Each structure stands twice: as C-alpha cells, then as structure tokens.
Amino acid sequence: MQGEFSKKGRAAVTADGKQVYEVEYACAETSYPQSFLDIVKVWKHLVMKEGVSPSGAAFEGSGIGGALVIAACLWCRDHGIPLPSSITLSDPVVAPCGGVAIPYFSQADIDDPCAYPLIADFYGFPPVNLILSEDFPYAEQADAVFQRMKDHGVECTSGEEMIS
C-alpha cells in the first residue's frame, strides 16, 4: 500500500459542489513548474472567464497533487488571483521524500517555495484540512508543512471532516 501513496497523485477543483477539474499525476511524468501551472490555468479560466465564485470553490490534492495544489495557491496569491475558499490535502507528498518525488522537484530551485512548501509563507491562505492515513509513509513532512501553515495563521483542521 505504501507505493500507492508515492507514485500517484490527484488534484481537483470543485465549484458549487461540482467537480470541474480533476487530473491524476505520476511523479515520473510530472514536470515542474508546468504541472502546477496547469491547475492555475484552469483556475484562472474558471474565475476570470466563467465567473466561478472563489467563495464556493475548493482545491483538493492527494499524493504529489497535494504539492501541486499548494504551489498553485502560492502562485495565485502572489499574482493577485483569488484563492478558493478551502483546501483539502490527503496524504500529500510535499517534499522529495526518499527519492519518491525527485522527478517532480528536480526542475525547481531549492529556494522556490512553490516547490518546497517547508519554506513557504502561507499568509492569506484559506482554511486547510489535512487527512493522513494511519500508515502514510511521509506524514512527518506533511505535518511539518501543516504546522508551518498554522504558524502563519492559516485555519487548519485534520481528519475526515471536510471544510465547507
């Protein structure tokens, strides 16, 4: 089961309770920064062209998709694009843990917070819900990012309950 956490990821955008974008990622096929900029592109289109209200939207990410959702939110915030009303991260692989996500992170600068959320400033982030499986092998890194979010004033919850 541990291999599943590390090799596949998913990112999704929901608006008004409906899934409007979902993509699966494999670390070996996911390139930085294009991978998270794909999410940004879809989000910009939904908000700026389709009139989707960020207050009724959420980002969800699992596996490497968790890192991509965080990166997309950091990029949007820093470029004046509204953020969704909440973020849910399920077993997020947020660092090049034991070589698992190195193919994704290899194109990034070591001081790039979009690639390394452990150095990011999370001011202005919406509430974040972190869901970790009992046997998730990269829980320590996910917890460290989650704690950093809390330290920066982000409303954080953990567990199965979704933030609405």
C-alpha positions in Angstrom: 0.0 0.0 0.0 2.9 2.4 0.6 3.8 2.5 -3.1 0.3 3.9 -3.9 0.9 7.0 -1.8 4.2 7.7 -3.5 3.6 7.1 -7.2 0.2 8.6 -7.9 -1.3 11.9 -7.2 -4.5 13.7 -7.8 -5.5 17.4 -8.0 -9.1 18.6 -8.2 -11.0 21.8 -8.3 -14.6 21.9 -7.2 -17.1 24.8 -7.6 -20.5 25.0 -6.1 -20.3 21.3 -5.0 -19.4 20.0 -8.5 -16.1 18.7 -9.7 -15.0 20.9 -12.6 -11.4 19.8 -13.0 -9.5 16.7 -12.0 -6.2 15.3 -13.1 -4.1 12.3 -12.0 -0.3 12.7 -11.8 2.5 10.3 -11.7 5.7 11.7 -10.2 7.8 10.4 -13.0 5.6 12.1 -15.7 5.0 15.4 -13.8 7.3 18.3 -14.7 7.8 21.4 -12.6 6.5 24.1 -12.9 4.1 23.1 -15.8 2.3 20.6 -13.6 1.0 23.2 -11.1 0.6 25.9 -13.7 -1.9 23.7 -15.4 -4.0 24.0 -12.3 -3.5 27.8 -12.2 -4.6 28.0 -15.9 -7.8 26.1 -15.3 -8.5 28.1 -12.1 -7.9 31.5 -13.8 -10.3 30.5 -16.6 -13.0 29.4 -14.2 -12.7 32.6 -12.1 -12.0 35.2 -14.7 -13.9 33.8 -17.7 -16.6 31.6 -16.4 -17.5 33.7 -13.3 -16.9 30.9 -10.8 -17.0 32.4 -7.3 -13.9 31.5 -5.2 -16.1 31.5 -2.1 -17.9 28.4 -3.4 -14.8 26.6 -4.7 -12.2 24.3 -3.2 -8.9 22.7 -4.2 -8.2 19.1 -3.3 -4.9 17.3 -3.6 -3.6 13.9 -2.8 -0.1 12.4 -3.2 2.0 14.7 -5.4 -1.3 16.5 -6.2 -1.1 18.0 -2.7 2.2 19.7 -3.5 0.7 20.9 -6.8 -2.4 22.4 -5.1 -0.2 24.2 -2.5 2.1 25.5 -5.3 -0.9 26.6 -7.4 -2.3 28.5 -4.4 1.0 30.2 -3.6 1.4 31.2 -7.3 -2.2 32.6 -7.5 -1.9 34.5 -4.2 1.4 36.1 -5.4 -0.1 37.0 -8.8 -3.3 38.6 -7.5 -5.6 35.7 -8.4 -8.3 34.9 -5.8 -7.9 31.7 -3.8 -10.6 29.1 -3.3 -12.5 29.1 0.0 -10.8 25.9 1.2 -8.0 23.3 0.5 -8.1 19.6 1.4 -4.9 17.7 1.3 -5.0 13.9 1.5 -1.7 12.1 2.1 0.2 14.9 0.4 3.8 14.2 -0.8 5.2 17.7 -0.2 8.9 17.2 -0.5 11.3 14.9 -2.4 10.8 12.2 0.3 13.3 9.4 0.0 13.6 10.0 -3.7 9.9 9.4 -4.4 9.1 12.8 -5.8 12.5 13.8 -7.1 11.3 13.7 -10.8 8.8 16.4 -10.0 11.1 18.6 -7.8 14.2 18.2 -10.0 13.5 21.2 -12.2 12.9 23.6 -9.2 15.3 25.9 -7.4 16.0 24.9 -3.8 14.7 28.3 -2.6 11.4 28.2 -4.5 8.5 28.0 -2.0 6.2 26.6 -4.7 8.4 23.6 -4.9 9.4 23.4 -1.2 6.4 24.4 1.0 8.5 24.0 4.1 10.0 27.4 3.3 6.7 29.0 2.1 4.9 31.9 3.7 1.2 30.9 3.9 -0.3 34.3 4.7 -3.7 34.8 3.1 -4.3 31.1 2.6 -7.9 29.7 3.0 -8.6 27.1 5.6 -6.8 23.8 5.1 -7.9 20.3 6.0 -5.2 17.7 6.2 -6.2 14.0 6.0 -3.4 11.4 6.7 -3.8 7.7 6.5 -2.5 5.8 9.5 0.3 4.2 7.5 1.2 7.2 5.3 5.0 7.0 5.0 5.5 10.8 4.5 3.4 12.0 7.4 6.3 13.8 9.0 6.8 16.1 6.0 3.1 16.7 5.6 2.8 17.5 9.4 5.7 19.9 9.1 4.0 21.9 6.3 0.7 21.8 8.1 2.4 23.2 11.3 4.0 25.9 9.2 0.6 26.8 7.8 -0.8 27.1 11.4 2.2 29.2 12.4 1.3 31.6 9.6 -2.2 32.0 10.8 -4.0 29.6 8.5 -7.1 27.9 9.9 -6.2 24.2 9.9 -8.1 21.1 10.7 -7.2 17.5 10.4 -9.2 14.4 9.9 -12.0 13.2 7.7 -14.3 16.2 8.2 -14.4 18.5 5.1 -14.3 22.2 5.4 -17.2 23.9 3.7 
